[in-house]
Amino acid sequence: MADYRISVVIPVLNEQEVLPELIRRLESVCDQMPTAEWQVIFVNDGSSDQTEEIIADKVSADGRFSLVCLSRNFGHQAALSAGLDHADGNAMISM
């Protein structure tokens, strides 16, 4: 059992080009913390590209990832707030 849980909240808007590398790097860093559970919460802030689909595929493959979809673009701060509302870690990291 983990000593603590870390929640990483990431608002995204039209990020399809960088998502695969971001996900790879997040997994690499988080997997190096053996005493912590972690979760990554992506908040789609009204993307019009394939951002939502890329994240949805990751969510279905790995339960440590989740996706919150906003109905339209509300802006970075609103998206961050929505993600924090869904986080349940002992520590929160925003990106």
Secondary structure, DSSP 8 states (H G I E B T S, - for coil): --SEEEEEEEEESS-TTTHHHHHHHHHHHHTT-TTEEEEEEEEE-S-SSSHHHHHHHHHHH-TTEEEEE-SS---HHHHHHHHHHH---SEEEE-
